[in-house]
């Protein structure tokens, strides 16, 4: 006999994520049609990329610092 709880939850999850992705893509597409200035868009994109790289660096340093503090061997 099949357990229906995972089937129902996975189906619900797929439907909800699909609906949310559709509306997110639609919203971004509609925002793009408004005609934002290209320089402003490039500046904001560069800022997001820079913030992501800084966050990635901080998470990496925190991870290696924590691993070193716990006495894990990090030698290659």
VMD Tcl script that builds the backbone (N, CA, C; Angstrom):
set m [mol new atoms 228]
animate dup $m
set s [atomselect $m all]
$s set {name element resname resid chain x y z} {
  {N N UNK 1 A 0.850 -1.183 0.000}
  {CA C UNK 1 A 0.000 0.000 0.000}
  {C C UNK 1 A 0.887 1.235 0.000}
  {N N UNK 2 A 0.518 2.212 -0.773}
  {CA C UNK 2 A 1.312 3.434 -0.897}
  {C C UNK 2 A 0.983 4.395 0.241}
  {N N UNK 3 A 2.009 5.067 0.711}
  {CA C UNK 3 A 1.807 6.092 1.729}
  {C C UNK 3 A 1.494 7.407 1.005}
  {N N UNK 4 A 0.310 7.943 1.199}
  {CA C UNK 4 A -0.173 9.080 0.434}
  {C C UNK 4 A 0.366 10.420 0.920}
  {N N UNK 5 A 0.891 10.482 2.130}
  {CA C UNK 5 A 1.361 11.764 2.654}
  {C C UNK 5 A 2.498 12.343 1.800}
  {N N UNK 6 A 3.551 11.582 1.480}
  {CA C UNK 6 A 4.602 12.164 0.631}
  {C C UNK 6 A 4.104 12.539 -0.765}
  {N N UNK 7 A 3.215 11.751 -1.318}
  {CA C UNK 7 A 2.694 12.049 -2.649}
  {C C UNK 7 A 1.943 13.379 -2.639}
  {N N UNK 8 A 1.098 13.579 -1.645}
  {CA C UNK 8 A 0.324 14.814 -1.547}
  {C C UNK 8 A 1.243 16.000 -1.289}
  {N N UNK 9 A 2.197 15.870 -0.356}
  {CA C UNK 9 A 3.082 16.986 -0.039}
  {C C UNK 9 A 4.001 17.342 -1.207}
  {N N UNK 10 A 4.535 16.340 -1.904}
  {CA C UNK 10 A 5.418 16.618 -3.044}
  {C C UNK 10 A 4.623 17.275 -4.168}
  {N N UNK 11 A 3.412 16.796 -4.415}
  {CA C UNK 11 A 2.568 17.410 -5.436}
  {C C UNK 11 A 2.246 18.856 -5.076}
  {N N UNK 12 A 1.896 19.093 -3.829}
  {CA C UNK 12 A 1.613 20.452 -3.372}
  {C C UNK 12 A 2.840 21.341 -3.521}
  {N N UNK 13 A 3.999 20.814 -3.145}
  {CA C UNK 13 A 5.240 21.589 -3.228}
  {C C UNK 13 A 5.562 21.950 -4.681}
  {N N UNK 14 A 5.423 20.994 -5.582}
  {CA C UNK 14 A 5.709 21.254 -6.992}
  {C C UNK 14 A 4.744 22.299 -7.550}
  {N N UNK 15 A 3.462 22.181 -7.210}
  {CA C UNK 15 A 2.483 23.159 -7.681}
  {C C UNK 15 A 2.752 24.549 -7.120}
  {N N UNK 16 A 3.078 24.634 -5.845}
  {CA C UNK 16 A 3.335 25.939 -5.239}
  {C C UNK 16 A 4.601 26.581 -5.810}
  {N N UNK 17 A 5.689 25.793 -5.926}
  {CA C UNK 17 A 6.915 26.345 -6.494}
  {C C UNK 17 A 6.709 26.759 -7.949}
  {N N UNK 18 A 5.979 25.961 -8.714}
  {CA C UNK 18 A 5.707 26.303 -10.105}
  {C C UNK 18 A 4.923 27.593 -10.223}
  {N N UNK 19 A 3.897 27.744 -9.387}
  {CA C UNK 19 A 3.086 28.968 -9.403}
  {C C UNK 19 A 3.918 30.176 -8.995}
  {N N UNK 20 A 4.691 30.027 -7.939}
  {CA C UNK 20 A 5.528 31.147 -7.473}
  {C C UNK 20 A 6.582 31.522 -8.510}
  {N N UNK 21 A 7.184 30.521 -9.146}
  {CA C UNK 21 A 8.177 30.822 -10.173}
  {C C UNK 21 A 7.538 31.539 -11.354}
  {N N UNK 22 A 6.337 31.116 -11.748}
  {CA C UNK 22 A 5.648 31.782 -12.854}
  {C C UNK 22 A 5.416 33.251 -12.538}
  {N N UNK 23 A 4.877 33.548 -11.350}
  {CA C UNK 23 A 4.588 34.934 -11.017}
  {C C UNK 23 A 5.859 35.751 -10.797}
  {N N UNK 24 A 6.925 35.126 -10.291}
  {CA C UNK 24 A 8.189 35.842 -10.129}
  {C C UNK 24 A 8.780 36.210 -11.490}
  {N N UNK 25 A 8.755 35.268 -12.422}
  {CA C UNK 25 A 9.279 35.544 -13.759}
  {C C UNK 25 A 8.422 36.603 -14.450}
  {N N UNK 26 A 7.107 36.497 -14.304}
  {CA C UNK 26 A 6.196 37.473 -14.905}
  {C C UNK 26 A 6.441 38.867 -14.334}
  {N N UNK 27 A 6.633 38.956 -13.021}
  {CA C UNK 27 A 6.862 40.250 -12.391}
  {C C UNK 27 A 8.164 40.864 -12.893}
  {N N UNK 28 A 9.235 40.047 -12.951}
  {CA C UNK 28 A 10.511 40.573 -13.433}
  {C C UNK 28 A 10.424 40.982 -14.900}
  {N N UNK 29 A 9.702 40.217 -15.683}
  {CA C UNK 29 A 9.527 40.571 -17.092}
  {C C UNK 29 A 8.768 41.890 -17.222}
  {N N UNK 30 A 7.726 42.062 -16.443}
  {CA C UNK 30 A 6.963 43.316 -16.482}
  {C C UNK 30 A 7.798 44.494 -15.996}
  {N N UNK 31 A 8.648 44.276 -14.998}
  {CA C UNK 31 A 9.519 45.349 -14.525}
  {C C UNK 31 A 10.528 45.734 -15.602}
  {N N UNK 32 A 10.998 44.758 -16.353}
  {CA C UNK 32 A 11.951 45.032 -17.422}
  {C C UNK 32 A 11.334 45.813 -18.570}
  {N N UNK 33 A 10.042 45.644 -18.788}
  {CA C UNK 33 A 9.364 46.363 -19.857}
  {C C UNK 33 A 9.182 47.838 -19.534}
  {N N UNK 34 A 9.340 48.208 -18.262}
  {CA C UNK 34 A 9.171 49.614 -17.880}
  {C C UNK 34 A 10.293 50.483 -18.443}
  {N N UNK 35 A 11.414 49.877 -18.829}
  {CA C UNK 35 A 12.481 50.618 -19.474}
  {C C UNK 35 A 13.428 51.297 -18.505}
  {N N UNK 36 A 14.078 50.541 -17.664}
  {CA C UNK 36 A 15.048 51.100 -16.729}
  {C C UNK 36 A 16.296 51.559 -17.488}
  {N N UNK 37 A 16.974 52.541 -16.928}
  {CA C UNK 37 A 18.204 53.052 -17.531}
  {C C UNK 37 A 19.272 51.960 -17.483}
  {N N UNK 38 A 19.963 51.769 -18.586}
  {CA C UNK 38 A 20.940 50.673 -18.700}
  {C C UNK 38 A 22.110 50.857 -17.727}
  {N N UNK 39 A 22.546 52.088 -17.529}
  {CA C UNK 39 A 23.666 52.332 -16.602}
  {C C UNK 39 A 23.286 51.987 -15.172}
  {N N UNK 40 A 22.074 52.343 -14.779}
  {CA C UNK 40 A 21.612 52.038 -13.422}
  {C C UNK 40 A 21.520 50.535 -13.236}
  {N N UNK 41 A 21.013 49.840 -14.244}
  {CA C UNK 41 A 20.897 48.385 -14.172}
  {C C UNK 41 A 22.271 47.730 -14.052}
  {N N UNK 42 A 23.234 48.179 -14.829}
  {CA C UNK 42 A 24.579 47.617 -14.761}
  {C C UNK 42 A 25.241 47.904 -13.417}
  {N N UNK 43 A 25.038 49.110 -12.884}
  {CA C UNK 43 A 25.614 49.460 -11.589}
  {C C UNK 43 A 25.025 48.586 -10.484}
  {N N UNK 44 A 23.711 48.405 -10.510}
  {CA C UNK 44 A 23.069 47.571 -9.485}
  {C C UNK 44 A 23.486 46.114 -9.625}
  {N N UNK 45 A 23.630 45.639 -10.851}
  {CA C UNK 45 A 24.074 44.261 -11.068}
  {C C UNK 45 A 25.480 44.059 -10.535}
  {N N UNK 46 A 26.358 45.022 -10.794}
  {CA C UNK 46 A 27.733 44.926 -10.297}
  {C C UNK 46 A 27.754 44.953 -8.772}
  {N N UNK 47 A 26.880 45.748 -8.165}
  {CA C UNK 47 A 26.825 45.816 -6.710}
  {C C UNK 47 A 26.352 44.488 -6.113}
  {N N UNK 48 A 25.373 43.869 -6.744}
  {CA C UNK 48 A 24.878 42.579 -6.262}
  {C C UNK 48 A 25.960 41.513 -6.384}
  {N N UNK 49 A 26.683 41.506 -7.500}
  {CA C UNK 49 A 27.766 40.533 -7.685}
  {C C UNK 49 A 28.856 40.755 -6.647}
  {N N UNK 50 A 29.217 42.005 -6.395}
  {CA C UNK 50 A 30.257 42.303 -5.402}
  {C C UNK 50 A 29.817 41.878 -4.004}
  {N N UNK 51 A 28.576 42.163 -3.644}
  {CA C UNK 51 A 28.080 41.745 -2.336}
  {C C UNK 51 A 28.058 40.222 -2.205}
  {N N UNK 52 A 27.682 39.532 -3.275}
  {CA C UNK 52 A 27.681 38.075 -3.256}
  {C C UNK 52 A 29.087 37.532 -3.052}
  {N N UNK 53 A 30.067 38.101 -3.741}
  {CA C UNK 53 A 31.446 37.628 -3.602}
  {C C UNK 53 A 31.983 37.897 -2.199}
  {N N UNK 54 A 31.659 39.049 -1.625}
  {CA C UNK 54 A 32.086 39.345 -0.253}
  {C C UNK 54 A 31.439 38.375 0.724}
  {N N UNK 55 A 30.145 38.100 0.546}
  {CA C UNK 55 A 29.454 37.149 1.419}
  {C C UNK 55 A 30.043 35.755 1.267}
  {N N UNK 56 A 30.366 35.357 0.050}
  {CA C UNK 56 A 30.983 34.055 -0.189}
  {C C UNK 56 A 32.339 33.956 0.483}
  {N N UNK 57 A 33.134 35.007 0.406}
  {CA C UNK 57 A 34.433 35.035 1.062}
  {C C UNK 57 A 34.288 34.932 2.577}
  {N N UNK 58 A 33.338 35.679 3.138}
  {CA C UNK 58 A 33.128 35.635 4.585}
  {C C UNK 58 A 32.662 34.261 5.058}
  {N N UNK 59 A 31.770 33.632 4.317}
  {CA C UNK 59 A 31.304 32.290 4.687}
  {C C UNK 59 A 32.452 31.292 4.595}
  {N N UNK 60 A 33.266 31.409 3.559}
  {CA C UNK 60 A 34.419 30.514 3.429}
  {C C UNK 60 A 35.416 30.692 4.560}
  {N N UNK 61 A 35.731 31.942 4.898}
  {CA C UNK 61 A 36.667 32.195 6.000}
  {C C UNK 61 A 36.104 31.701 7.328}
  {N N UNK 62 A 34.811 31.912 7.546}
  {CA C UNK 62 A 34.172 31.433 8.773}
  {C C UNK 62 A 34.222 29.912 8.844}
  {N N UNK 63 A 33.964 29.249 7.728}
  {CA C UNK 63 A 33.971 27.787 7.693}
  {C C UNK 63 A 35.359 27.241 7.991}
  {N N UNK 64 A 36.381 27.793 7.337}
  {CA C UNK 64 A 37.735 27.309 7.574}
  {C C UNK 64 A 38.206 27.652 8.986}
  {N N UNK 65 A 37.820 28.824 9.491}
  {CA C UNK 65 A 38.177 29.172 10.865}
  {C C UNK 65 A 37.534 28.243 11.867}
  {N N UNK 66 A 36.267 27.924 11.668}
  {CA C UNK 66 A 35.567 27.003 12.560}
  {C C UNK 66 A 36.157 25.607 12.477}
  {N N UNK 67 A 36.470 25.142 11.262}
  {CA C UNK 67 A 37.066 23.825 11.098}
  {C C UNK 67 A 38.438 23.768 11.764}
  {N N UNK 68 A 39.215 24.830 11.643}
  {CA C UNK 68 A 40.526 24.884 12.277}
  {C C UNK 68 A 40.392 24.904 13.798}
  {N N UNK 69 A 39.403 25.652 14.288}
  {CA C UNK 69 A 39.184 25.726 15.726}
  {C C UNK 69 A 38.759 24.379 16.299}
  {N N UNK 70 A 38.023 23.594 15.518}
  {CA C UNK 70 A 37.578 22.287 15.970}
  {C C UNK 70 A 38.649 21.217 15.802}
  {N N UNK 71 A 39.789 21.596 15.237}
  {CA C UNK 71 A 40.912 20.676 15.108}
  {C C UNK 71 A 40.849 19.778 13.900}
  {N N UNK 72 A 40.100 20.144 12.897}
  {CA C UNK 72 A 40.023 19.329 11.682}
  {C C UNK 72 A 41.251 19.559 10.837}
  {N N UNK 73 A 41.705 18.502 10.163}
  {CA C UNK 73 A 42.879 18.577 9.313}
  {C C UNK 73 A 42.469 19.129 7.952}
  {N N UNK 74 A 42.971 20.307 7.578}
  {CA C UNK 74 A 42.598 20.937 6.311}
  {C C UNK 74 A 43.709 20.865 5.270}
  {N N UNK 75 A 44.712 20.043 5.501}
  {CA C UNK 75 A 45.810 19.924 4.536}
  {C C UNK 75 A 45.351 19.141 3.327}
  {N N UNK 76 A 45.803 19.603 2.147}
  {CA C UNK 76 A 45.452 18.886 0.916}
  {C C UNK 76 A 46.435 17.815 0.716}
}
mol reanalyze $m
mol bondsrecalc $m
mol representation Tube
mol addrep $m
